[in-house]
Amino acid sequence: MNKVNFKDNKIIKDYLRNNRWDGVKRNYTHEDILSLRPPFKVSNTISEKGSKYLWDLLNRGDKWVSGLGAATIQQGVQMLKAGLEIIYVSGWQIASESNNGDNTYPDLSLYPSNSGPNFVKKMNNTLLRISAEEEMDSLPPIVADAESGFGGIYSVFDLTSQFINSGISGLHFEDQLASEKKCGHMGGKVVIPTHEFVNKLSAARLAADVSESPIVIIARTDAYSAKLITSDFDENDKAYLSGKRTVDGYFEIKNNKEFALAKSLSYAEFADVIWCETNEPDLGFAKEFADEIKAKFPNKLLAYNCSPSFNWTEKFNEKELEEFQSKLSDLGYKLQFVSLAGFHSMTSSMYELASNYKGGNMKAFVDLQKKEIELEKEGYTATKHQQEVGSNYYERLGEIILGKDSELLSEKDSTENTQF
């Protein structure tokens, strides 16, 4: 039997020569990758296949990839069944709903850092079970928020490895100071020097190279709306500093728009996709940003957050809304998502039901059930809630082990089977 040593220079060189890496710069060598690899490959097939699939989707040319943020696992399941191409996992929604801590939080990096990888792992395990039941041949790639990495380069390397092991396909990091991290649409943001963030991107790429998982790395800058930066040492940043220092010890930023562009250009070689977080949906700035990036990096992919932090109802008429995402795509924004869609869908629907049910109005729930039954015509299956969370899968397991005549099987007397 021939043994393949994963710590082999040829294997690494062949991997790095793939045209997937055209336009990607690494500040380390194949020997550096080799020094961190184990002698055998420990891979996550979902991450490996999903990363390649996501890359193909992003490079179709005539289409953009459109996703919604899932706040819960079951929301991700519904996205799968509705036919969305990707599932987006927002750090904001992990903080607000699905973290491993003892509370729900605002988007301040308060939750345990392994919450994101654990959520993605749980999501992929659930989708895998569904794929077995419904004989699907692929899963939707998951793109997740790694925030500011929860620390420096060591934390970024380890967090990226955790996400890869969970089955991630795309991962984004932002250039905020991890210890002062805020939602991109909040105040008080502090960005880090350009050189420091490039090192973080390199740490993420190195983690992916060590595991030979070609995840899509997305670099996000918050410099467009941040007022502060940690240091004035980086020559790339000095032209955009006011020279003033705040009572908190940080340095004030000037010319934010130009600063965001300069930072993004510096990140472009180290990331697969570039994203500039903004405070409003502005096609004018989106074009200006895209033109600047494309002038130097013509093939660089761009991402856009169609955020619920924007009041869309006041910005556009119906026709403008219909054309907004296609116009973004024409500019090169091939990854677009509504980051907090899950939170707003979940909270508004439950508030509506609770308000209507208040006082014991059973009709409020019956109206919801009627809506579910009507949705079945379009492929909705969660009216049968037992089935939706895997009862059929485990019933099949029971039949195999216990036999189909066993009285211990759960489906025989299920009201779900007799009434729906």
Secondary structure as GFF3:
##gff-version 3
##sequence-region A 1 420
A	DSSP	alpha_helix	9	16	.	.	.	ID=ss1
A	DSSP	three_ten_helix	19	21	.	.	.	ID=ss2
A	DSSP	alpha_helix	30	36	.	.	.	ID=ss3
A	DSSP	alpha_helix	45	58	.	.	.	ID=ss4
A	DSSP	beta_strand	65	68	.	.	.	ID=ss5
A	DSSP	alpha_helix	73	82	.	.	.	ID=ss6
A	DSSP	beta_strand	87	89	.	.	.	ID=ss7
A	DSSP	alpha_helix	91	93	.	.	.	ID=ss8
A	DSSP	pi_helix	94	98	.	.	.	ID=ss9
A	DSSP	alpha_helix	115	134	.	.	.	ID=ss10
A	DSSP	beta_strand	142	145	.	.	.	ID=ss11
A	DSSP	alpha_helix	153	166	.	.	.	ID=ss12
A	DSSP	beta_strand	170	174	.	.	.	ID=ss13
A	DSSP	three_ten_helix	178	180	.	.	.	ID=ss14
A	DSSP	beta_strand	190	191	.	.	.	ID=ss15
A	DSSP	alpha_helix	194	211	.	.	.	ID=ss16
A	DSSP	beta_strand	216	221	.	.	.	ID=ss17
A	DSSP	beta_strand	228	229	.	.	.	ID=ss18
A	DSSP	three_ten_helix	238	240	.	.	.	ID=ss19
A	DSSP	beta_strand	241	245	.	.	.	ID=ss20
A	DSSP	beta_strand	251	253	.	.	.	ID=ss21
A	DSSP	alpha_helix	256	267	.	.	.	ID=ss22
A	DSSP	three_ten_helix	268	270	.	.	.	ID=ss23
A	DSSP	beta_strand	273	276	.	.	.	ID=ss24
A	DSSP	alpha_helix	283	296	.	.	.	ID=ss25
A	DSSP	beta_strand	301	305	.	.	.	ID=ss26
A	DSSP	three_ten_helix	312	314	.	.	.	ID=ss27
A	DSSP	alpha_helix	318	331	.	.	.	ID=ss28
A	DSSP	beta_strand	333	338	.	.	.	ID=ss29
A	DSSP	alpha_helix	341	357	.	.	.	ID=ss30
A	DSSP	alpha_helix	362	375	.	.	.	ID=ss31
A	DSSP	three_ten_helix	376	378	.	.	.	ID=ss32
A	DSSP	alpha_helix	385	388	.	.	.	ID=ss33
A	DSSP	alpha_helix	391	402	.	.	.	ID=ss34
A	DSSP	alpha_helix	415	419	.	.	.	ID=ss35
###
